[in-house]
Amino acid sequence: MSTIRLTAAQALVRYLGAQRNESGERFVAGVWAIFGHGNVAGLGEALHHAGDALPTWRGHNEQGMAHAAIAYAKANNRKRAMAVTSSIGPGATNMVTAAALAHVNRLPVLFLPGDVFASRIPDPVLQQVEDFSDGTVSANDCFRPVSRYFDRIARPEQLLTALPRAMATLIDPAGCGPVTLALCQDVQAEAWDYPEAFFQPRTWFMRRQRPDAGELGRAAEALRAAKAPLVIAGGGVHYSDACDTVAAFAERRGIPVAETQAGKSALPWAHPCNLGAIGVTGAESANAVARAADLIIAVGTRLQDFTTGSWSLFQNPDARLLTINAAAFDAARHDAVAVVGDARTTLEELDAVLGDHVFSLPDKALKAGWDRAVDAATRATGDNAVPSDAQVIGAVQRTLGGNGIIVCAAGGLPGELHKLWRSPRRGDYHLEYGYSCMGYEIAGGLGVKMARPEADVVVVVGDGSYMMMNSELATSVMLGLKLTVVVLDNRGFGCIDRLQRATGGASFNNLLDTARRQTPSAIDFAAHAASMGAVATRVNGIAGLEAALIEARSNQRSSVIVIDTDPMVSTQAGGHWWDVAVPEVSDRAEVVAARESYDAARRKRR
């Protein structure tokens, strides 16, 4: 057996560069890196030598880099991924939030944090976190609960087993998620004689698991017994390339479809079977059908509380749940008739055994009524002196080009987008709402642009999320990856302020004007964005926003458009109750009344 002598870092980089997806592309597209003493000498040298064989990009914040990597994987429907490396210490723990985001959203990303010396001779080294009762613990153990696979590389030959396990996790439809390989600093630089065969190009094929015959039969039986079924399309519909399959199944069987945040754009908004968004931030057309449905067919969704209205949405006493999911963990929820399998394959096989069994779609007037509500919420003019989030969304919708992609994450905007955005084609809607992570937006937009360089990527972000993390705007300028960022300045955390007041609380510590302060806040977001190299402007009103959006399409650099919005206004049409616990005891009459309403709503839960 022929061997080649490499450092562990060199071996890792060479291996990653040789892994391919079914399309022949390098599965790990490249590595985001901020170097420190724990990775610069070992992994940094190996990445420099690799050059374009495994490109390295420099970010400005470790969490932001990881968000960009995760967004890249999501925009590629998990067919490609990226790696992210930092030194041990604050650089590593900065990435833990992003790892949690990837874990919740079932998205692949490879974390390569530096770690302590395996020899332990220099201990404690700079930035080392010590556990007084366990000598094997380091800061990187924080990654364990938010990684689908975790390993600490304490000897160079351990890569022979760790790297294939990492790849198998990253491409696994059921186990997909973040992988962490903690790289001991001294081991990165240590050499070993690796088998040359280990570095031969390898193609990884996505598994399409066929459903169990018994589970498929029980699913068919449940469908035949149903009178008013509803399909809920989740993110798994996109990841399994099942969008066309869901559309064909719904058309042929006469079953309406509602979409989760991750599933949105699975069907074009105007498709006759598409009733729109479902749940807490859902369309009334979809929620009305969900309330009456006697069979909920959940495809590729984990049915989080925003989708189910905290399990109070499905009001039919005879309602049953049928789940189709690649992961048994996600399929076996709430006494469901569970089918574990690939969404596309399962729906094809389920359709084949149903014979000529068909249903009737809801009256078209239901969807038409919701379309009128969307038109009313998003029109450019209204009674409000300051624009609403919905009106901003309408402006973006009207001006977005034919290859545009909208990107958002946290606050009130995702709810408005879920209700109001009209997706004409799959993949034009990129929302991170599984973890609802403030600060994902701009970094996520960067990752989307890397995955879809031909697209006009428009990021909509509130001022609160912009303040959380904006540094990768500078990265987008540096890399020549143009974004259009719309900053909605409502002077604080408007979404949570509305929730606070809705649960009987006083406006407190969310808006800048009601927080403890000695001087008024006066942040010039346009000036800040311009200082990072963006083309930046502040506009007044929706007409000014639309003009700026059109102009931004011709700019060569990233553009930032700032507009004042009203923190008090949200779209009242649609939606559903959400379980947010209200105090049982309070001196405020508003809280007491809110608790009574809360208890009444909880009694309607399944």
N, C-alpha and C positions, 0 to 999 in steps of 0.2 A: 504494500500500500504506500503510495507516494504521499509525502506530507509537505507542508509549507510552514515555515516558522513566522508567526505573527504575534503581535500583542493582542490581548483580549479585545481592546478597542478596535484594532484593525480588523480582527476577525468578525466582530459584530457588524461593522460597517460593510465589509465585503459580502457578508451573508445577506444583509437587508437589501443590498443593491441587486442581488441575484434572484429575488423572489418576484414572481409574476402573477398577474390575475388572468382570468380566462381570455381576456382580450389581448394578452401579450404585453400589457403595460406593467411597469414596475409597481408593485402593490404599495410599497412605502414610497410615496412620491418624493420625500425629502425630509429634512430634519430642521426644526426650529431650535435655535440655540441662543442662550445667554450663558457665557462661560464664566466660571469662577475657579477657585483653586481645586475644587473637587472634580472638574471635568475638562479643564482647558488643556492640560499637558497630555492626558491620555486620549480621550475621545476627540478633543479639539484637533490634535495633530492628525488623527485618523481621518476625520472629516475633511480637513484641508487637503490631504493627499487624494481623497476620493474625487474631489471636484464635482463635475457635472454627473458623474456616475451615481452620486447620491447628494443632491444639492443641499446646501446649508443656507438658511435665512436667519437674519438677526432681528429679533423683536425688541420691544422696549419694556415689556412686563411679562413675567413667566406665565401668569394666568391668561393674559391676552394672547400670547403665542399658542397656548393650548386650546383656547377657544377657537382661534383661527384654524388649527388643525382639525378640531372636531367638526366645525362647519364645513370644512373641505370634504370630510368623509360623508357627512349628511348630504351635501350637494351632489356627491357622486353615488348616492344610494348605497353606501358602504362597499362599493366596488374597489375603492382605493382609500388609503389612509396616510397619515403622517406621524412622525416621531417628534418628541419634544425633549430637550435635555437642559438640565440646570446643574449648578453645583449643589452640594448638600447644604442644609440649613434653610434660610428664608427663601432661597430660590426654589428649593424642592417643595416646601410647605405652601408656597404661593400657588403651586399647581394642584393642590389637593381639591380645591373647590371645583376646578375644571374636571378633575377625575370624577368627582361626584356627579357633575353634569352629564358626562359621557356615560356613566353607569346608569343613571336614571333613564336616559334617552336611548340606551342600547346602541351606542355608537363606538366604533373602533378608534383608538388612539394609543400610541406606544410611548409610555413615559420612561425616560432614561436618566433619572436623577443620580448624581454622584453620591457616594456613600462613604462611611468611615473607613479607615485602614483595616483590612482584614487581619493584618498582623497585630494590630492594636498597640504597636510599639510607641507611636507618637501620642497616644491618647492622653488627655482629651485635645483634639485638634480644634482649630478655629471653627465656630458655629456648631460644634457637636452637641447634640441633646443627649444627656446621659440618664438612664433609668437606674435609680439607686439599688434596685433589687434584681435587675436583669441585664447582664452584660451584652446580650445579643440585640438589644433594642437600639434603634436610631430614629432620627426624625422621619425617615422614610417609612417606618411602620404605620404612620398615619395613612398611607396609601392602601393598607390591607383591606379595610372595609369598603373601599370604593374602587377596588380593582377586581376584574373577573379572574385575572391570574396575576400572582405576585411572586417574585423570586429575588433573592439577593445573591449576586454573583461574587462569591468569595474565593473561587479558583477559576482560572481561565478555561479549563476544560468543561466547566459546568455549562458553557454556552452550547455545547453539543446537544444537550437535552432541553435547555431553557428556551433557545430560539425557536425550534420547531413547535414547542408547546405554545409559545407566544403567538406565532403565526396561526396555529390551529384555532386559537381563541379569537383572534381578530377577524377571521373569515367565517366563524361558526354562526349560522343564522340564529340559533337558540342561545348560545353563550356569548354572543358578540358584546364587546364592551372594552373598557380600558385595561391595558396590560402594563404592569410596572416591573421593570428590571432594574433594581437598585445596583449600581456599579461601584463596588469598593474602589477607592481612589488608587491604591497601590496595585490592585489586580488589573485595572485598565491598562497599566503600563507593563505588566508582566507578560512574558512571551511563552508560547507553547507550540509544539509541533502538531498542527491541525491537519486532518486528512483533506487532501485537495478536493476530494469528491463532495465534501460538505459545502463547497462554494459553487457547485454546478447550478446553473439556472433551474429553478423549479417553478412549475405552474400549479397554483392552488385553485381548486374548483369549488364553487359555492354549492353546498349540499341542498338538494331539493327533496326533502323528506316526504314520502308518500304517506297518506293517512292510514292508520290501522283500519282493517276492514270492519271490525266491530264498531269502532267509533264512527266511521263513515255511515254505516247502516243506521245507527241511532240518530245521527244528524239528519239523514234523509227522512226517518220516521217522524222526527220533530217538525220538519218542514211540511210534510204531508198533513200533519195534524193541525197546522197553524191556519188561521184565517186572515191575520193582519201582521205579516212579518215586516221587519225593518233591518236593513244592513247598516252597520256602523263601520265605516272605512277608517282604519288607523294607519300609522306610519309603516307597519309591516306590508301594507298593500304596495307602497312605493318600493320598499327594499326587496320585495320578491318579484318586482316587475309585473305586478298583477293588476295594474290600473285598467288595461283593456279587458282583462278577464272579469273584473268586477262589473264593468260597464255592460259587457255582453250578458253576463249572468242576470243582472238586474233588468235589462231590457227584455230578455227572453222569458223571464219568470214573472215580470210585472211587480218587482219589489222595489220600493223606494230606498234611497241611500242617503245617509247623513254622514258628515265628516268630522273627525276630531281635528285638533290643531295640527298634529303630525300627519294626518291623512288628507288634509285640505289640498285641493287641486288634483286629487286622484281622478275625479270626473270634472269636466269643464262646468263652470257654474250654470250654464244654460242647458245642460243635459236634462232631458225630461225626467230622468229618475233621481236627479240630484236635488234634495230638499234644502241643502245648505248645512251650516254648522249646527252642532248639537250640544246641549247641556247648558251650563251656567252662562256661557257666552254664546249661546246658540240662537239660531233663527227660530221664530215662532212656527214657521212651516215644518221644520224638522222636529221641534219639541212637541208640537201638537200630535204628530204621528207617533212619536216615542211614548207619549202618555197613554195612547190607546193600543199600542202594539201588544200582541200576545206572544211574539217570538222576536227576541233581540239577537241578531246574528252579528257578533262582534268579530271582525276580521282584522288581525294584526294590531290589536290595541290592548293595553293593559287595564283599560277602563278606570282611569283615575277619577277623582271626585268631581273634577270640572266636567267630565263627560257624562257622568251619571247623575249630576245634581246631588252629590253626596248620597246616592242611592235612593233619591226620592222622586226621580223623574218618571220612572216606569210605573204607572198607576193602575194598569190593568191587573186585576187580581189573579188572572190566569196567565200572566206573563211568565215566559221561561227564557232562559239565557242559553244561547248556543255560541260557543267560542271556537274560533279557528286561529291557531297560533303556533309558530315554530317552537316556542318555549313552553314546556309543560307547566312551569311555574306560573306563567301568565294565563294559560288556558284554564287551569283548574281553580277558578275563582267563583265564589257565590253559587255553589251547587250547580254549575253550568253543565250542559251537555257538551263535553270538551272533545275537540278534535285536534290532536297534536300533529302538525304537518305544515309544509310550505303552503302559503296562501294561494298561489296560482294553481299549483297541482291539486290541492284539496278542492278548490272551487270547480275545477275542470272535472274531477272525478265525481263530485257531488252532483253537478249538473247532468252528468251522464246517467246517473242512477235514478233521477227524478222523473224520467219519462216526460209526459206532456202536462205535468202539474204546473198550473200558472195561477197568479193572483191578479188583483186589480190595483193599479196605481191610484194614489189619492187624487181628488178633484184638482184640476189645474189652477183653480181659483186660490187654493191655499198658497201655492208658490207665488202666484201673481200678486197676492196681497203682501207677501213679504218683500217682493221686488219694489213695490211702491213705498214700503217703509224704508228700504235702503236708499231709494232716490230722495226721500224727504230728509233723511239724516245727513246725507253727503252733499246736498246741493250747496252751491257756493254762497248763497245769501240766506240770511235768517234774522231772527229777532235779536240774537246775541251780538253785543258790541265787539267782543273778542272771539275769534274763531274757536270752535270745538275741535276735539281730536277727530271726530267723524268728518268734519268739513275738510280738515287737512288730508285725511285718507282719500276723500273724494277728489281733491286736487291732484294727488299723486296718481290715482287711478286714471284720471283723464289725460294726464301728460306722459305717462309711462309708455315707452316705445314697445314695439312688438316683441322685443327680446328682453324685456325687463324682468327683474326679480326683486321682490320686496323682502326685506330682512328686518326682524324685530325680536324682542325677547320678553322684557318684563314690564310691570306696571299696568296701566289701564289700556295702553295701545294694543296689546295682543287680543284683549277681549273685543275691542272695537274692530280690529282687523278680522278676527274670526267670524264675527257677525256680518261685516259689511264688505270685505274684499271680494271682488268677483274675479276668480281665477279663470282665464280663458284657456289655459293649457297647464299640463302637469309640470311641476318643478318651479313655477313662478312665485311660489309662496314659501318662504323659509322662516319658520318661527321656532324658537327654542322656548317651549313652555312646560316641558316635563319638570325642569328644575327652576324655571322662571328666574333666571339668574341675571340680576342687574349687572351691566358691564359687558355682557356678551355681544351686544349689538354691533359695534364698530369692528371689533376683532372678528366676529362672525362674518360680517360683510366682506372683510378681507379674505377669509377662507373661501367664501362663495365665489368671489372674483377670481381666485386662483384656480378653482375648479371649473368655472365658466367664464373664461376671459372675454368671450364675445358678447356677454350680456351687459346690459345697463343695470348695475346693482344699486338699489336705492335703500338706504338704511333709515328707518324712522326711529327716533330715540327721544325719550323725555330728558329734561335737564338733569333729573336725579340720576338716571343711568349714565348720562354723559359724564357727570362728575365722578361717578364710580370708576370708570375706566374709559379713557379716550386716547391713550398713548399710541395705539396701533393705527390711528389716523396718520401719525408721522411715518409709520412703517409703510402705509399705502402710498404716501407721497414718495418715499425713498425708493420703493420698488417699482414705481410707475404703474401701480394697480389702482385705477381710478374708481372712486366711490362717489356717490351723491348721498350726503348725510343731511337729513332734515331734523333739526333739533327743536322740539316743542317745549318752549319755556313757560311752564305754568307755576314757576317759583316754588318748587318743592316736590314732595312725593304726593301728587294729587290723587292718585288711585287709592292709596292707603288712607289719606285724609277723608275721602268719600266713604270708605269702609268704616272708618272710625266713627263718623257721624251716623252712618246707617245702623250701627249697633248701639246707638244711644250715647256715644261719647262726645265730648267737646272737641273741637278742632285743637289739637295739641301736638306739637313737636314734629309735625309732618310738613306743613307749609313753612317756608322761610319766615313769613310774617307772623306766625304763631309760635315759633321756636324761641327759646331763651337766647337773647342777643343784646349786645350793647350798641351796635351800629347796624343800619340796614344793609342787607346783602345787595350788591350791585355787580353781578358777574357779566362781563362782556364776552359772551360765547363766540361771537364772530371774530373778535380780536384774538381770542385764545386760539381758535382754529387757524387763523391766518398766521399766527406765530409758529405753527407746525408745518407751514408750507401749503395749506389748502387755500383754494379760492373761496373766500368767505363773505357772506352778506347777511344783513338782517332785513326782513321784509315786513310790511304792514298789510295784513289781510290776505284773503285767499287769492285775489287777482294778482297781487304782487308775488305770492308763492308760486302760482302757475307760471308766471313769466320767468321767474328765477329757475324753476325746474327745467323749463324748455332751454334756457340759456346754458344750464349746467351740462346738458347733453353734449354741447359742443366744446366744453372745456377739456383741456388735455390733462389736467390734474384733478385730484379729488376736490369736490366742492362741498361746502357746508352752508346750509341755509337755515337761519334762525328765525322763528316766528313765535310770537306770544300766543298762548292759548288759555282757555278758561279752565281752571282746575275743578270747578264745581259741576261741569256739564258732562254727562255721558249719555249714550243712546239707551233710552228707556224701552224701546221696542225689543221684543224677544227676551232671551235670558231665562234664568231659572234660579231657584233658591240654592244657596251654598251654605254648608255647615261651618259657621264661624262662631265659636262658643261665646255667649254673652254672660256676663257675671250674674249670678243668682241674687247677690246682695249689692245694693248700691244706694247712695243718697240721691242720685239723680233720677227724676221721674222718667226721663227719656230712656235710661238704661232699664228701668223696671218694665216699661212698655215694650222695649225691644226684647227683653227676656220672655215676656208673654208670647210675643209673635214667634220667637225662636222655638219655644216649647211646642207651640201649635204646629209649626213646620216639621219638627222632628217626628211628630206622631204620624206623618204621612209617609215616612220612609219605609221601604220594603223590609 
